[in-house]
Amino acid sequence: MKFIIFLICVPFVYSELHRFMTTYTGINGTTMAGIPEFSAVTTLDDQQIDYYDSNIMELIPRKNWIKDFASTHMWKKDTKIRKHVQQIYKNNIHVVMQRFNQSHGVHTYQRMYGCEWDDETGDSQGFDQYAYDGEDFISLDLKELRYITSVPQAELTVMKWNNDRTQLELLKQYYEDECVYWLKKFLKLSKATLEKAEPPKVFLLQKNPGNFMCHVTGFLFRNTTISWRTNGRDVNNSCKLETGDTLPNEDGTFQRNLTLYVLSDKCKENQYTCVVEHKAEKTEKILTVNMTQRSKPGLDALYILIIIIPAFVALIALYVHKNCRKEIKARKY
């Protein structure tokens, strides 16, 4: 059996929904060593751009571009804000525990807020959500401009916050204007990083004649799409797909597997294509890759030309030439 594998990148343009988000997490009770009682993480399109927790007591930049953008004075100011939020969360979680008649145990209180922006339509929307012990607690309805809840223990807080119309108007302005402004600003600042980014690395593994795994690593966005095609078309019911979880790499990129199980005998001479859709802006490159590892002894392999073009779709085509067996912001309470 021979493999002929090639990676072809062609122009591909599609809109992308960008997200700018901050998550606060407060924990009460004894936790495992090293787990902070409070942490704050800001992300842009799933990439951490800054981090703070109650152990280090300092706001840490996670990307060089934001480190260069923010002055030392700004980092000190933002660190002070995080420390203030930390104290508020320590108080809030105790109030919530009392409302649930809880006096001890490990409990979590979280807030996730930010905005999304579609770079094609220009549409944007904000979000502001609170959770307690991993369950929905309070959320801000920006259309009605009021807080809502389905949890009885949160009703007193919702009533208090909804009576503060000045704060609600400030939040509306923030989510409609300021949040989107910073999202776009940070996207522009991170553009240089994207331009320098290497394309994802794609590996093809075969465990047996009817089992093919497409392993993709080094991509920057969680919404990178991986799919299998048969002879240029979506796979049909003669094949089964198994998608692995999107896992983080140490360098801030992600990895994911997509396994194809060929269920019928009709795979002879079929072309199986692993398609990786990954938005990036790159200049054209031409390079070759040699396949150095085979999944089984006796398998001959050949790699041919790899072409990378801006905003690419990566295609890996696999030809099977022999018979294959049938295989299966913080508020006080």
N, C-alpha and C positions, 0 to 999 in steps of 0.2 A: 504494500500500500504506500502511496506517495502523498505527501502534502505539498501543495503549492499555495503559499500564503502571501498575500500582498496587502499593503496599507495604502489606500488611495484617499486623498483629502481633496474635496471639491468645494467651491464656494457655497455657503449655506447661510442664509440670513433669517433669523426669526426673532420675535420680540421676547423679552425676558422680564419677568417680574422681579424687581430688586427689593430687598428688605433691609431696613436699618432698625435694629432692635436692641433694647437693654433689658437684662433679666436680673432681678434682685432675688436672692434666696436667703431667708433667715431660718436657722435651725435652733430648736430648744431641746435640751436634754443631752445626755452623754452619747457622743458619737465615736466612731472609730478614730484612732490617732491620725492627725493630719487633716481631718475634715473640718474646715472653718465653720464657725457659727453664723457667719454672714459672708456672702460673696456677691459681686456685681460684675457682670460680663456684658460688654457691648460687641455686637457682631454686625457685619456688613456682608450680605449674601452668604451667610453661614460661616464667615471667616471672623475669628476673634480679632478685634482691633485694640481693645484694652481690657484689663482685668484688675480687680481689687478683691482682697478678702481680709477678714479680721485677724488673720495670722501675720500677714506681711504689712498690713496697715499702710499700704502705698499703692497708688494707681500705676499699673505697669503697661506701657505700650506693647502691643503684640506685632505691629507692623512697622517697618522702618519709615514708610511714608507718613504715618501719623505721628511718629516720634519727631520727624523733621518738621512737621507742620505745627505742632503744639510747642509753645515756649515753655521754659522751666516754670515761669510764673503760672501759666495755665495748668500745668500738671499739678502744682501745689494746690491751686484753687480747687481743681476737680477732686483731688485727694481729700481735701477738707469736706467737700460736699458728700463724698462717699462715707466718710466717718460719721457725718451727721445722719445720713440715711440709716447707717448701721444701728445707731442708737434708737432711732424711731422704730425700726423693725424689731429690736429687742423688746421694746415696750408693747408694740402692736401684737406680737405673737402671744404675750401673756394675757392681753385683753381677750383675744380670740379663744384661748384655752379656757378662760373663765366662762365664756359664753357657751362653750361645749361641756362645761362642768368637768374639765380636765385639770388635774393638779400636778401631774408628772408624766413621764414618758417622752419619747422623741417625736417632735412635731415640726412640720415645715410650713412656712408662710412665704409665698412668692408673688412677685409682680413681673409681668412681661408686657412691655409697651414699646411702641415705635410706629413705623409707617411703611407702606409699600408703594412702589411707583412702577408703572408699566412704561418702559422706554419707547414703545411704539405708539400707543394711544395717548400717553400723557396722563392717564388716569392715576389717581392716588387715593389712598385711604389710610387712616390711622387706626390703631388698636390699643387698648389698655385693659389688661385682664389680671385678676388676682386669683390665687389658688391657695387652698389650705389642705395640707396633707395630700397633695396631689389631685385634689378634686376642685372643680370650678367653684368659686366663692362669690366674686363680684366682677362685673365687667362694665365698661363705659359704652353706652350706645351713642355714638357720635351723631347719628341722624336725628335722634330725639333729644340729644344733649342731656342725658340723664344716666345715672348708674342703675343697673338692674341686678337682681339676684333671685335665685330660686331656693336659697338657703335661709331658713328662719333666723339663724344666729347672726346673719349679716344684715338683716333688715334695719336695725338701729343705725348702723354705720351708713347704709345707703340713704336713709332719710336725712342724716346729718350732712352728708356730702352733697346731696341734691338741693339742699337749702342754700348752699354757697354758690349762687349764680355767678358771682364774679370769677371764682376759680374755674367754673365750668366754661365760661367764655374764654378764659386764658388758655385752657386746654384745647378748646376748639381751634383757636388761632395757632397754637403750637403744632397740632397734628396736620392742619391744612397748609400751613406755610413754613414755619421754621424747621420742622422735622424733615419735610421734603427737601428744603434748601440744603440741609446738612447731608442728607442722603446723596443728592446730586454732587455736592462739593466733594464728599469723600470718594464717590465713584470716580470723579475726575482725577483726584489725587492718586488713586490706586491704579489708574490706567497704565502708568509706566510699569507697574509690577506685572500686569496682565500681558503687556507687550513683550516682556522678557521671559514670560512663563514658557516652560517647555510643554509640548503636547503630552497628553496622557500616554503612558506606556501600556501596550496591550499584549497579553500573552495568551496563547492557545494551548490548552492541556487536554489530553485524551486519556481517560482512564480505561476505556475498552472501546471496541468498534462502534458502539452506538451512543457513546457518552462524551460530549464535548463541552469543555468549560472555557468561557471567555473571561479572562481576568484583566480588569482595567484598573490602573493605579496612577496616582499623580495628578488627578483632575481637581480643579479649584472649586467647582460648584456642585453641591449635592444634587441639583436637578439635572446633572449630566445624564443623558439617556443612553441606555445600552439595550440592543435588541438583536435577535437572530432572524435571518431571512433564508428562505429556500428558493434557489433559482431566481433571486431578485424579488420574491414576494414574501409576505408575512407567513410565518410557519402555520401549518394547518393542524388538524387533530391527529395527524400521524406522528406528531412530535409533542413533547412535553417540556415546559420551561420551568426552571427553578431559580428564583432571584435571591441572591444573598443580600445581607444588610449592607448599608453604606457605612463603612468604618473609617475613622480618622487615621491619618499617618502622622508621624512625629513632626513633619515639616509643615503641617497645617493643610495639606492636601487630603484627598479621600481615595478610597479604593472600594471596588465592588465586583462581585462575580455574577455571571449569568450562565447557567448550565443548560445545555440542550440535550434532551434524551430522545433519540430517534426510535420510534415505536414500531415501525414497519420495515419490511424487507426492501422497500422501494428507494433506498438511499444510494443505490449504485449509480455512479456518474452524476449524482446531485451536487449542486453547488450550495454550500452552507455559508452564509455571510453574517459575521458579527458586526453590527453597526453601532458606532459610538458617536453620538452627537454632543459636541462640546463647544460652547461659544468662547472664542478667544480671538484676539486681533494679533496676527502674526505676519511677518514678511515671508515671501516664498522661500522655501528651502528644498533641497533635494538630497536625500541621503539613502544609504543602503544598510540593511541589517542582515546579519548572518544568524541563522538559527543554530544554536549550539546544543540544544537539549531536545531529546526525543522522548516521547512518552512510552515507547516500546522499542525493544531491540528490533532492528531490521527495517524500521521506518525511514525512508529517505525523505529529506526535507529540502525545500528550496524557497528562499525569500527573494522577491523581486522588488522593483523600485518603490520607494516611499516618497510621496510628494506631500508637502504641507503648504496649504494656502489659507489666507485669512478666513476666520469663522468657518471652521472645517467640520466635515462629517468623515469620520474614520471608518473605512470599510476593510474588514478582514475576510477574505474569501477562502473557503476550504473546499478542495475538490477531493472526493473519495473515489479511487479508481478500481477498487476491488469490492467483492461482495462484502456486505456487512451483516452480522447476525442480528436477529430480532432482539433488541435491548430496550429493554425498557429505558413718673416722679412720685416721692414717698408721701403718703397722707397719714395723719394721726387718727386714731379711733376715738 
